[in-house]
Structure formats: C-alpha cells, structure tokens
C-alpha cells in the first residue's frame, strides 16, 4: 500500500513528490482539486458516518490496472473507511445505477478498509478493472467514523453523488448531493507512452455554467477531442479548477500559488500544464495594474517549476468580465496587462486565447452575449464551454 502522510495540511509546498516523467507508467486519468469543504457544502443528512457514499466520475483514457487516491488532507480528525468498490456507472450521474457485474473491491495494503489520519493521503493497491475511454466510474465508499463538519473534498462536482444509510449497495432511497468527498484521483498503469495535461484554474475551469451530470466542462470537451486525434489519444485532461480560487491570496480553497506543486508538478504522469487563473485576483483588487504585476511574477515561478520537471506549460488568457461587479477600469487595465504578457512575452511554451474565443466582437471588454450564464457576465454557458474546448490547437500537445 502507498500511504502518504502530510505533516501539515497548510504547507502545500511540502507535499509528497511523484515524478512527472512517468518513469513507472502510472498516469492519472481523472482527478479533482481538494480543499476543506465549507459549511454550506458539507454532506447532507444522513451524513457519512456509518453510511455509504456513491460518487461518479468520468475518466479520460482507459486501462487495465487502476488505483484510487483518497485525501483526508484538510481533516483534523480521522476518517474510517471500512470498504471501497469501483464499478461501471450506467449514467453520467443522473442516477446511482451501476453495472453490478463490474463491481470490484479495492484494498489498502491487502486490507479491505483503512483509517486515514488527519492530513493523510492514501492510495489503494492496483486492481484489475476494464476501464475504457470516457467511462463513467462509480466509486462507492462505506464509512465507519466520519465527521459531519470536518471534510476534505471538492464542493462543486457538477455531478450528483448519493448517500445511502448503512453499509449497503442499495441506493434506491439514497439522498442526492452535488459534491465529491475524499476522492482525489484515479491512477492507471497505462505505460510510458501515456501522459496527462494538468489544468489549474478557478470556477470557469471547475465548470460553473455547465449542465449538471452532462460532463461538458471545457476540459471535458478538450479530452474528447484529444482522444479522437491519433497523435494525442494517449493524453488525459486533469481538471484542477476550484470555484472562487485566487492565485495570490484570499479566494476559496488553497491559492494557486500554494497548490501548484500538489495539483500540477507532482501529479503522476504530467507532460503538459495549462494555467488559467487570475480573474478572481483582479476582481477583488484595489489596483488592477499592481495585481497584474504580481500575477505575472507568480506565473513566472510556475513556468520555472514546470520546466525544471520537463513539463511544457501553456498560458490561457483571462476572459472579459465587463457587466460583472468585478469590473472597473483599473481591473480591466490589469487584465489587458496580463493577457499582453501571456501572448507576447514568450515565457510560456504556448498560448490558449480564451479571451479572443469568447469576447463580444462588438465590445471586446465583455463576453459574447451568446455565451452568458445567468447574465453574470463572468461565467460562460454550455455553448461557451464548447467553444473554449474547441478553440484549443491540438498541435500544442503533439510535441
């Protein structure tokens, strides 16, 4: 069993290091960014203790040997897990239904269950499981002792999860909730020809504005395109967006600066990285141009770290937000300053121009009205996410 202990949940820069060069053939095919779950996003009654939780994820590519990474990183209490199974889900999240014939129990050092200590990350033993590209996988966790208020997870899954009372696989009367708890990554023994694209971002990467249970974030759209292209079919796309996330300070969840090593550099099998952050920093800034300078310095540090690991790293321009309460002239100047640097500095290995793809041709400092989600002038709708995924040049990932 791989048992990884974090001595401090706060010191993200000291988190375990796994080679990004895929020397052992292990690659993450699905992951999510973990944070301390806020009170309003905690699991609802009947809660997790003594109960079973089924969570559905959609992977990138497939494989024959799979491991599951679980995270207790932000807990100050132990979390007791008495059993875990994976199975093929029959929907993208609309129900808890599974193909029962595919149900496969996981073990941890040969044991059926495990108690995760505060701040600990654990990885299950590899298990034979027929995973196919873009498969929906149901992960069922049976809990022993588990806190109601102290939970590590991902608040905005855009995918339904199901809580059933007791140690059971009967989810016919389960309570539905749109959060992921404790699940962190699915790792495939894919081989050295495979790799991943780690995307660090905020709510626009996390998928606010997409359709629940449709798996139509821009990263999902990109993944489908990569799989359909002979030269890029061996790449997974790892969505590491966090709603409300900032690069520098504040915001929701650990900052991009503090989680970059964990979420990008130390993911198994990363070959490429995409940085799509900054709008929340600018949106809360007193001085947009000064914030822009600080963002650029942070991006330079990320680039340096990626290059030291042999990872190609691409910058994504910040999309317009006029009409949202984030907007003022100073913040817009800061956005333009950052985007100018991303496009023309030559620091990144390539550029993904989401600004150009989504802005209003008539008023380029605002989103195209055809892409508006709830008229907030910040997040795109499903059509906008489709355009974002489609605008990316796949040649960036053929190198």
N, C-alpha and C positions, 0 to 999 in steps of 0.2 A: 504494500500500500504506500502511496505517496502521501505523506502527511506534512503539511507546510504550516509552520507556526509563525504568526506575525506578532512580534513583540510589542508593537504599538499600532493600533488601527489608525492613528493620526499621521504617523510618519510614513506616508505612502512612498517616499523616495527610497526607503529601505526594504521594500517588498522583495520577495524572492525573485531570483533571476533565472529565466529559462532562455536558452539560446534561440535567437530569432532566425538562425540559419538553417533550422530544420534538419539538424545532423542525425536525429534518430527517426525521422519520418513522421513525427507527430505534428498534426496541424489542427487548429481549432476550426470547426465548420460552423459553429454558432456560439455566440456569446452575448452578454449584456453587461453594462456598467453597473456596479454595485455601489449603493450608498446606504446610509442609515435612513430607514423608512420614516417619513414624517407621520405625526399622529393621525392626520386625516386620510392617510393612505394605508394604514395598518389593516391586516386581515380582519374581516367582519366576523361576528358570531356565526358559527360556534367556535371560532378561533382555531388555532393549530394544535394546541396541546391535546394529546390523546386522540387526534383525528388524522384524516388522510387528505392530502392536497394533490390534485392532478393539474399539471401545468403543461401547456402545449407550446412548442417552439417549431419554427420552420428552418431547416438547415440549408446550407449552400450545396456543397457536393456530398457524395456518399462515401461509403467504406464498409469494411467487414469487421473491424475491431474498434470498439467505442469505449471511451471513459467519460465520466461525468465529474465536473468540478463543482463543489459546493462551497459557499462562503458564509462564514459566521463573523466576518471581519469587523462589523460595527456593533456587535453584541457585547455587552458586559456580563452576560450570563451564558451558561452552557445551553446548547440545543441538542436534545437527544433524538436521534433518528433510529427507528427500530427496523426499517426496511425501505428499499427503493426499487422500483421497477421502471423499465422503459418499454414502450410498445409503439406500434404504428398507430397514429391518430387517424380517425376516419373523417375529420373535418379540420379546417384551419383554426378552429377554436370555438365554433358555433355550438358545439356540444362536447361532452366528456367522452364520447364514444370512441372505442379503440377496436382494433383487430386483435382479439384476445389470443389468437394463435401465435402472435408475435411477442407476447409478454415475456420479458427477460429480466430476471432478478440481478441486481448489482451487488457486489461485495466490496468490503473495505479491509484489505489485508486478510482476505478469506472469510471475514465475519459478515453476517447479514446486516448488522447495523453499526452505528458509530455515534459517539457523543462528541460534538465539536466544542472545543474550549473557546472562551472569549477571544475574538480576534483571529481565529484559526480558519485556514482554508484546507480542504481535503479533496483528494482525487480518488475516485473509485478504481478498482482493478479493471484492466481492459477486459471486455466481454465480447463474444461473437454476436454480431447483430447486423442484419442486412439493411444497411442504410443506403437509400437512393437519393439522387439529387433533388433538392427542394422538398424532401419528405417532411411531413408534419409528424413530430415525435411527441408522444405523451410521456411525461415524467411524473410518476406517482410516488410521493414521499409519505411514509407513515411515521408520525411523530409520537414521541414519548413526551418528555418535559420540554415545553417551549413557551417562551414569554409572549404575553399579549401585546406588550408595549415596546419591546426591545428586539427589533427585527432588522436583519440585513437583507436587502433586496433591490428590486427595480420597480419604482412606483408606477410607471406608465408603460405597461406592456403592450397596449393596443391589441391585446389578445386575452380572451377570457380564461380564467383559471377556476377550479372547482374544489370546494371544501366539503367533504363528507364526514359525518360523525363516525368515530370509531376507527379501528384498524380494518379497513374494508377496501374492496374494489367495486363496490356498488355505489355508483354516483348518480343514481336515478333521482335522489332527493337532495342533491348537493346544492350548496349556496354558491352563486357565481360572483366572481370579483375580477377586475381587470388589473391585476398586479402579479408580478413574479416575486417569489420569496425564496431566498437561499440558493437558487440555481444560478450558476455563473457561466459555465462553458460546457460544450460537448466537444470532445477531442477525438480525432480519428487517426489511427495508424495508417496514414494514407500513402506514404512513400515520399522520397526526396524530390520528386518532380512536382509535388503539390505545394501550395503556399496560400497565404491569406493577405487580404487588404484590410488593415485596421483603420477605422474611421472614428476620429474623436470629434464630438460635436455637442450641440445643445438640442433644444426641443425640435428644431427643424430636421435634425438627423434622427432624433428619437421618434418622430412621426406624428407630432400634433397636427391634426387636419386630415390624417389618413382615415380609412374606414376600418373600424374595429373588426378583427377576425378576417380581414382580407389580405393581410401581409403585403401592403402596397406602399411602403416607405420608399424613398428614392434609392436606398441601399438595396432593397428587395428587387426593384426594377433593374438596378445595375447588375446584381447577381444573376438574374435570368439572362441578361444579355451576354455576360461573360461565359456562362455555361453553354450558350448556343454558338459560341465562337471557338473554333478548333484550337486557336492559339492561346486562349485564356480559360479553357474549360476546367483547368486544374486549380483555379483560384476561388477561395471563399471570400465573402464580404462580411466583415465583423462590425456590427452596428454598436458603437460605444457612445451613443448620444445620451445626454441627461437633460431633461427639461429644466430650464432656468439656469443652466450651467454658465459659469464665467471662467475666464482664463486667469485673471489676476487675483481677484478677491471677491468675497460675497457670493451672491447667487445661491443656487441649490446644489447640494451634493459637493463632493470634493472638487476643487478647481481643476481646470485642465492642466495647469502647471503642476499641481501636486499629484495628479493621477496619470500623467503621460507615461511614466515608466511602467506602471502596473498595466494600463489598458492598451498600450501600443508596443513599447520596446520589449516587454517580457512576455508577450503572448506567444504561444507555441506556433512556429512556422510563419511568422510575419515576413513578407517580402516587400510590401508596399504600405504606405501610410497616407491618409488624407486628413488634413487639418481644416475643419470648417467651424470656426469659433469666432467670437468677438462681438456679436451684436448685443448681447446682454451687458457686456462691459461698457460699450458705447452708450447703450440705452439708459444706464444709471450714472453716466459720467457728468462731472461738473465742467470738464474741459475736454471736448472730443479730440482735439489735436494732441493734447498731452497723453490721453489714454491710448491714442493710436501709436504714439512712440513706444509706450510700454508694451502694447500688444506685439509690435514688430520685434522688440527685443526678446520677448517670450518665444515668438515663432522661430527666431534665430537659434535659440537654445534647443528647441525641439528638433530643428533641422540638424544641428550638430550631433545630438544624441542618436538620431536615426542613422546618419551617415557613419557614425562610429560602429554601428551594428550591421552595416551593409544594407540598410533599408532605403529604398527610394521613397521620397516624401513629396507629396503634392499639396499645394495650397489652393483652397477654394475661396473665391471672393465672397464678401459679405453682401447679402441681398438687400435691396432698398426697403425702407420702412416708413416713409412719409405717410401720414394719416394715422399712425400709431402714436400713443402718448410717449414713446421713446424719442420721437423726432424733435429736433431743433436744429438750427443752422450749424451750431458748433459740432454736434454729434454727426451731422451729415458730412462736414468737412473731415472729421476723423475717419468716417467710413471711406470716403474717397481717398484719403491718405493711405489707409491700409491696403485698399484694393490696388492703388497705383503701385505700391511696393510689391504686392503679390504678383502682379502682372509683369512688372518690368525690372525688378531688382536682379533676377537671375539666381536668387538664393535657393528657391525651391527647384526640384528636378522637373517640375511641370506645373501647369495651372489648369484648374477646373473653374470655368467662369459662370457660376450660378447667377451672378448679378446680370450679366448680359442675357442669359437664357430666360430670366423671369421678370425683368423690369418692363414697365409700360413703355412702348416705343415713343409715345407722345409725351410722357412725363417720366423720364428715366430715373427720377429720385423716388418713385413709388413702384409697388408691384403691379404687374399686369392685372387689371380687374378680373380677367377671366380665371385667375388662379387664387382668388381670395377665399379664405376660410373664415366664416363668421364675421366678415368685414373688419377683421382686426388689423389689416394692412401689415401683417408681420409674417404669419404662417400661410403657406400655400395649401390649397385643397388637393384632393387626389389627382386631379388633372395636372396641377403644378408639380407634384411629386413625380408624375410620369415624365414630364418634360425635363426635370432635373436629372432623372436617371438616364434619359435618352441623350442628353447633351454631352455626356462624357465620352471622350475619344478613347476607345478601347486600345488603341495603339500605345497608350501610356503604360499598359500592363502586358504588352507583348515583348518588352525589352528584357 
